[in-house]
Amino acid sequence: MSVYRYPSVESYWSKHSFEPVRNAMTSKQFFLIRKYLHFNDTKKMKKPQEAGFDELYKIRPLIDRLNMRFDSVPKTARLCIDEQMCSTKMLTKFRQYMPAKPHKYGIKLFVLCDSNGFSYRFEVYKGAGDNKVIPNTPDLGSTANVVIRLSNTIPDFKNHILYFDNFYTSLPLLVYLRSRGIYALGTVRSNRIPNCKLTREVELKDKERGYSEEFVGRAFGVDISCVQWKDTKYVRLVSTYAGIKPFKTLNNNSQPLKICRYDRKNKSYVDVDCPNIIKEYNRHMGGVDLMDSLLGRYHIRVKTKKWTLRLFYHLIDMSIVNSYLLFQRIHGINCKDIYHKKLPNFRIEVADVLCRYEETNAKRAVGRPQSQSPQIQKFKKSYDPPADIRFDGVGHMPDVLSRSGKKVCKLRGCKSETQMYCTKCKLNLCLSHNNKCFQIYHQNNKKN
C-alpha cells in the first residue's frame, strides 16, 4: 500500500483489485486485525495522576523493541541528530505545528542517524515538559538532554563525531560530549555563547562575501572553536575538532577551500572562500533529511483516526528504510551490479517474502470436507458492471459454460443455479422457460 497506491483501502479488494493484496488476506481479515490491533495491555495502564504514567504506554513495547534492534547495528564514525515529522492532522496531544517543515502538522520525533540515513535510535516528542534526565548524567536543559539520551549508547573514546543544529547546540553540551571522547560540531545561536567575541552582524555589512573569522577558547580543558562566516546569511558554528583551515594533505597544501556562488550584480558565478568547518557540517549533517526523503517517496498511505496506528505505519516505513540501507551497506560495496536494488523493488520483495514465506499449496477446507476433490477450488468474487455497460443493449449474448457444473445466478433475489452466462458482463444469469433472469438483469430497472 506504499508502492502501488489506490484511492482508498477498500479499493485494494474492489472490482479492479490488487492481486497480491487480495491473495494475502481478505478485506474482512484486514479490517478486523486493524480494529483489534494493540501493542500493550491497556488494563495495566496507569492513570495520569499516578506516578510513572507514560503517555506512550500504548505503543511503548514497539518503540523499545525497534530501538533495541536499530541500536544493535555497529555505528559509523559520523552521526547526526535532527527532528523528523510523522505527518498527520488528527487531533492528538502529540501533534505539533512546525511551519518550517515540509509537513507542518504531525508527531515530532528526535532521530539519531548516520550520514547515509540509517537510524540508530529515536524518541517521540511528548510536548512541553518532556525533559527526562538519564541517571549519572548532567541536566543541561531540555534540548541538550535530547542529545544526551540519544547518544547514550555511542561508545566512549572511539573517535565518533556528532553533528546537530542550533536547536541543540550549547557549550556545556560540547564539553560533556568531549569528556566521553565524542567530538561535536553544530550551528549555534549567538545568545548561547557567553562573552562572544565574534563581530556583530551590523559591523559585517561592508565585508565581502566569503569573509570568516575564528576564535578558540578553552572550557574545562576542552578547546572549542567558534567560527562565523558570511554567505547569503551569517552562519555561526562551534566545534571541538574543526576550524577554518582545512586538514593538511600529503603535500602540505593548506590553500583555503572554494565554493561556487551566483553574483546577482555581475550576473555570473564566482568562487567564494569557504571554511573547512562549513564543508564538514554540510557533508555529514543531512542524514535525517536523507531518511525523510526515502520515507516520503514510498510510505504507507492509510487513513486512520488512531494515533497509535499512524505512528505504527511510520515506524514500519522507518524499519523498511533501515533494512534497505543496511542491505546496501552489506552488499553495495563489493557487489553493486549484482545486489543493487531500488527502494520500491526492495519493498515489493520484502512484502512478497513476508506473505509467502513457508506457505503451503494446500488450502484450508471450509465447511463439510469433500471426499471426491481433495483440493477446493477458489473462485474470484464477481462484481456488477457499470450501469452504462449493463443497460447499453449491445453485445449481451448468452452462452453456456464449457465445463461441467453450475453457478448461482447473479440476479438479486434469485438463488437458482445455471450454466448460462452473459459474454459481456461475465455473470451467470438464468435463461429458461421459467426463469428470465437474463432479460430482467439487462432491463433498465433501478430495483435490479
N, C-alpha and C positions, 0 to 999 in steps of 0.2 A: 504493500500500500504506500510505498515511497517512490519506487521507480516508475511503476505503471499507475497513473493517477486517474481515478474515476470521480465523477461529481459528488458522490456520496458513498457511504459504506455499503448501503443496500445494493448499489449498482454492481458490486463485485459478484452478486448472486442473481442478478436480473436476467432478462432475456439474452442480452449480449454480455453474458457474464465472463469473468476472467477465469480461465480453465485451471491454473494452478491453485488459486484460492478456493475455488469450488470443490476441487478434488481433495484439498487438505481437510476441510471440515464443512459442515452445513452452516447456514446462516443462523439457525436456532442455537447451535452449539457455540458459535462465536459470541452472540449477544448474551447467552446465558453465562458464559465464562466471564465476560466483561462486567456483567451485573454483579456477580458474587466474588470478583477478584479482590482479595485483601492480602496485605503483606505483614500484618501483625494482629494480635488478639486485642480487639478494641475493648473487651470486657476488663482487661487489666490496665487500661489507660488511666492515668491519674488525672484528677481534675486540675484546672488552672490554679486553684487556691492551694493545692498541696505542693509540698517540696519535691523537687526533682521532676516537675512537669516538663515534658518535651513536646513542643509544638509539632515536630516532625515525627511523632511516635508512630503514626500510621504507616510511614514508609521508611522508618529508620533501619530495619534489618537490610533492606535493599541497598541503602546508601552505604552502610558499613561493609556489606559484602563486596560491593563494587570497589570501594576504596581499598580494601584489603587485596583484591585481585589486581587492580591497577598498580598498586604500590609494590607488588611483588616483582615487577619488571625492573631490571637494573636501569638506573638513571644515567642519562648522558651528562656531560660536563656542564653544559649551559642550559639553564632553566629560567622560566619566566612566570610571573603571576599577574593575572588580569581578571576583569569581570566577564561574565558570559550571561546572555539573556535566554531564558526559556520562554519564548513569545506566547502570550495568552492575554486575553482581555476579560477573562472571567473574574467575578467578584470574589476575591480571596484576600486574606490578610497578608499573604506573601507577595502580592502583586506590587511592583514598583513602576514608577514612571521616570524614564531616563531619556530626555529629548535628544541627547547627542548620539544615541544608539540607533542602528537601522530599524530595530524593533523596539519601539518606545515603551510598550507595556509588556510586562512579563515578570517571571520569577528570576531573581538575580542569583547567580552562582559565582563563587570565587574558585578559580581553577589554577592548578599548578601544571604547566606544560613544559615540554622541551621546545627547541627551535623548529622541529618538524611537525609539531601539533599534537604529539601524544600526551594524553592527560594522565598524570600520576595520582593526583588527589583533587578533591573538590569538596566544597561545602555550600549548603544552601543558606542564603541570607534570610534571616527571620524578622528583620525590621530593626527599628531603633532599640537600643539596649542590648543588642546581641554582642556582648563583649566577654567571651569566655577566656579565662586565663589558664593555661596549662600549668600544672604543678612544677615547681622548681624553675620557672621562667619569669622574667620581669613583666610588669604591666606597663607597656609603652603606649597605650591608647588603643582605641577600637580598631583603627585601620592597621596599625603596626602589628597588633596581635593576630590579625588575619594571616600575615606573612609568617609569624612565628608558628602558628598552628599548622599551616600547610607545609612549612619547611622543617617540621619536627622530625620527619623520617629521612631527611637528607643526611648522608653520612658526614661526620665531622672530619675536618682536616683531610679531605680528599680533593681539594682544589676545585670545588664546584663554584660556579658563578651564577648569581641570581639577578634577574632583571625585573624591574617594576616601574610604574609611572608615578606621577606626583601625588596620586591619591594615597599612596602608602609610604612614600619616602620621608624619612626623618633621620637626623644624625644619630640619635640613640639606637635606632634600628640597625644602621650600618655598623655601629660599634659592637652590638650584640652578635650580629652575623659573623663579623671578623673574629670575634672571640671563639667561635666554633670552627674557624678555618674556612668559612664561606665568603667569597668575595661578592661584592654587590655593585650594581650600577643602576641609576634611575634618574628621571627628571625630578625636579624639586621646586616647590614654591618658595618665593623669596622670604616669606614670613616664617618659614621653618628653619632658616639659617640664622642662628644668633650671631650678632656682631658681624653681619655680612659686609665684606669689603668690596663686593662687586659693584661696578659702576651702575648707577640708576639708569633706567630706560630713557629718561628725559635728556640725559647728557650724552646718549649714544645716537642721537638723531643725525649728527654730522658724520658719523663713522660710515665707512663704505661697507657694502655687503660682503660678508665673509670675515668680518672682524671678530676676534675671540680673545678672551683673557682668562687667566687661571690663577687661583690661589690655593695653596696647600696648607692645611692645618693639621694639628695633632690633638687627638682626644683619647685619653686613657691608653696611650701608646699606639694608637691606630692612626695612620696617615690617611687623610681624606682630601681628595682633590675636588675642587669646586670650579666648574667651567661655565662661562657664559659665551654664547655665540649668536651673532646677528645674521639671520636669514630673512625670510619674509616676515617672521616674527622673532622675538627674542626667546632663546631657549637656555635654560639653566639645568645643569646636570651635576650630580655628585657621584663619586665612585671611590672605591678602596683599591682599585688596581689599574685604572686607565686615566689618561690625561689628554692634553692637546697633542703632544708629539706622538708620532707613530712608533710602533715597535721597530727595533733595529733589524735590518735584513742581513743576509750573508755578506754583502758588500758594504755594510755600514752606511747605507743610504738613508738619510733622515730627512728627505725633502717632504714638505707638507703635502697632504693629500688634496686632490682637487675633485670637485663635482661640477656638473653642467647645470646651469640655471638660465632661464629666459629673462632677458633685459627688456623691459617694456619701452624704455626711452629709445634705445638704439634698435629695437625690434630684431634682436639677434640673440644667439646663445653665447654665453660667456662662461669661463672657468672661474669658480669661486673656491677659496680656501675652505677646507672642511677639517675640523679637528678629528683626531683618531677616536675620541670618545663618542662622537656622533655616529661614526661608521659602526662602532661596536654595538651601540644601542639599536640602531636601525636594522642591523643584520640579525640580531638574536631576540628581539623583543616581540616579534609578531607570531609567536607560537599559538597563543589562544585565538588570535584573529584567523590564523590558518585553519584551526579546528572549526571555527564558526563558519568559514567559507565551505568546508566539506560538509558540515551539518546542514547548511542552508540549501545546498544543491539537491540533496535527496534525503528528506526527512519524512517521518510518518505524519500524514495529514488526516487525522481522525478527530472529529469534533467531539467534545465531551464537556460535561458540567462538573466533573470531579477534578480537583487539583491534583489528587494523587495519581490519577490516570494520565493527566497531561505531563506531569513530571516523570512518570514511568515511561512514557513514549520518548521523552527527551533522553533519558538515561539509556534506553535501548539504542537510540541513534548514536550516542556517545560511545557505547560499547562496541558497536559495529565499526565506527571510525577508528577507534583504538586498535581493534583487531586488524583492520586494513593497513594501518600504519605499521603495526608490528609485523605483519606479513611482508611488507615492503622492506622493513629493516632486516629481516632474516634472509630473504631470498633476493632482494633487489640489487645487491651489490655484485655478486658473482654470476647471477643467472637472470639478468634483466630481460633478455629476449624470451626466455622460457617461462618465467614466473610473473612477468609483468601483467597486471590486471588493473583495469579501471574500476573506480568505486562502484558504479551501477552494476557491472558484471560481477563484482565481488559480493555485493548484497544479494543478487539473484542466486548465486551459487550457495551462499550461506543459508538462505531460506529454503532452497531445494534440498539441501542435505538435512536440515533440521526436520523437514516434513517427511522425508522418505528414508531416513536412516533406520536400518534393520526392519524395514517394512516387508511383510509377507504378502504374497499374492492372494491368499485365501481371505475372503470377506466374511464377516460375522453374519450368520443367518438370522433373519428377522422373522418371528412367527413360527409356525409349525415346520419342522425340518422336512425336506423333500428327499425321498429315497431314490428317485429316478435321476435327478440332476444334482450332482454334488456341488456345483458352483451356481450361485444365484446371480442372474444377470441384472445389472443395474441400469435402469432406463433414465435418460435425462428428462427433467421436468419440461413440459410443453407450455407454451405461452400463446395467448391470443394475438393475432396480428393486429396492426393498427386499423382503425376504422376505415381509413381511406383505401386500404388494400382489401379489407374484408367485404366491403359493400361496393366495390368498383364494378362487379359484374363481368369481369374479363379474365379468362383463363382458369376459372374454378372448375376443374374437371374431376369427376370421381374415378377412383381406381381401386384395385384390390391388392392387399398386401401379398407380396410374393412368398413370404414364409408362412408356415403354419401357425395357428393360434389367433387369438382375438385380443383387442384392446378396448378399453372403456370409452364410450362415446364422450366427446368433449363438450357437447351441448349442455348448458346448465339445466339441471333437473333430470337429465336422462342418465340412467345407470346401466343401460344395456351395453353389451359387448358386440363389436362389429369388426369386420375385416376391411370395410370401405374407408377410404380416407381421401381428403382433398389434396390434389397435387400441388396447389399453390400455397394453401395455408399450412400444409404439413400437419393436419389434425385428423384424427379418426372421427367420423360422423356417420350415423346410421342412414342407410338408404335402402329401404324396403317398402313393401306394400303397406305395412302397418306403421312404420316409423319414417317420418320425413324430416329427420334432423338436418340433413344436408341442405335442403331448401330453406328450412326455418333459420338456420345459422347464418345464411348469406342474405337474408332479408333485412332491410334497414329498419330494425325494430330495437329500440333502446332497452327493452326488457331482456333481450337476449345478449 
